[in-house]
């Protein structure tokens, strides 16, 4: 297996997409270093892994699926400053600081730079969502996409790949949290189509990471079938398209 024995540092590993990626990588024989905001969950995510807070042992693969959205469906002027700061710190500062640490402590010291960075952005990185509550998150994801592209250019003289995986709507804790764990709002948001599961995104991540070093899947969108744009999707894929309300 291509990932057997590879050292992988994985952020956001305690739940959702990150947890699914952890299990999938463990099944491929990868040696995992798991990082999350909730330590207790992180330590019991996968039995065949090694959990560590240090980036010094990482060096080959760095998937980053961590993300946070708060306050939906509140419009930007209705958000609390605390929520705005928390989202920016998680989705921008944490994102960049972790990448900076892994590059300098692990990847760049190895033969002039060797490894793969896989950033989990979002389809909202390229399209503004047509519903309220997404201004900060959309801006964060657009920044992540720009950062990924610029970083790829800056590392062009190394053997470090920088990739982007863009999931569509995934049925995870993330979407429950973004509406304040309001089940009615969550169900209304998901009504009319079948969202992805975390395992769907994990399989796409493993596919990208399993490619030989001389081949890069630079960017990959994985969305529910029938979703064409954030503004347009099929209710059940084969029925008439409707506008997302």
Secondary structure, DSSP 4 states (H G I P E B T S, - for coil): -TTTT-EEEEESTTSHHHHHHHHHHHHTT-EEEEE-S-HHHHHTS-TT----S-STT--SEEEE------STT--GGGS-HHHHHHHHIIIIIHHHHHHHHHIIIIITTSTT-EEEEEEE--GGGTS--SSSS-HHHHHHHHHHHHHHHHHHHHTTTTEEEEEEEEE--B-SHHHHHHTTT-HHHHHHHHTTS--B-HHHHHHHHHHHHTS-TT----EEEE--TTEEETTEEESSSSS-EEE--
